[in-house]
Amino acid sequence: MTTLGIIGSGHIGTAVATLAQRAGVQTVLANSRGPESLTDKVAELGDQISAGTVAEAAAQDIVVLTIPLVATREFPAEILAGKVVIDTSNYYPSRDGRIPELDSNQTTVSELLSAHLVGSRYVKGFNNIAARHLPQLARPAGAADRSALPLGSDDPEALAQATALLDTLGWDAVPVTPLAETWRVETDTIAYTAPYFDPDTTDAGGEDSRPVSAESLRETIAAATRVDTGARTV
């Protein structure tokens, strides 16, 4: 079975690790503080998840890179060479600083990171959803209420591998290609987080999500309009 490396132990990294545990996918979780800082977290997640170094996580079959954009741009690309890498990053100027080529809409976050992670098999994913909705909405293949996530890539084989991983984790995939079109699922578009929220069904356990079928997500992505990234303040 495919092994998974997750670099970044924040909300999205932990949510993906939760899905991997449920699906029986052996996963190495890493962060910049070292494996010792993850002892309690991996014990809570389960026996399919182990703590490792960044290099150990990067050595797995598929790697989810889920760190802030400002850190991703300085990440040592060489350790991911040849790997299918699913990048979850979004642009938040208040955290990442102003990035002129993004502010001017000359490029997308995905294209920017793909150019930096030269040598890797780049895929954009897990970037348009609140972390808690990942485990809330995961369903077995064939379930009537199964939800979908977008995956962006210019590499058909990498896209196929990422799609297979999503299927294992309980999600359908909607391709967004080429990477130049991934602005459609970036921050502040209609495809960003809102489709998965159901404000009318919030309960005491925080279940505020609603299923989003592949067909519905595809329609939302097609209807998206490009936002003025340069006007973003958060």
Secondary structure, DSSP 8 states (H G I E B T S, - for coil): ---EEEE--SHHHHHHHHHHHHHT--EEEE-TT-GGGGHHHHHHH-TTEEE--HHHHHTSSEEEE-S-HHHHTTS-GGGGTTSEEEE-----HHHH---HHHHTTSS-HHHHHHHHTTTSEEEE-S-SS-TTHHHHH---TT-TT--EEEEE-S-HHHHHHHHHHHHHHT-EEEEE-SGGGGGGGSTTSTTSSGGGB-TTS--TT---B----HHHHHHHHHH-----GGG---
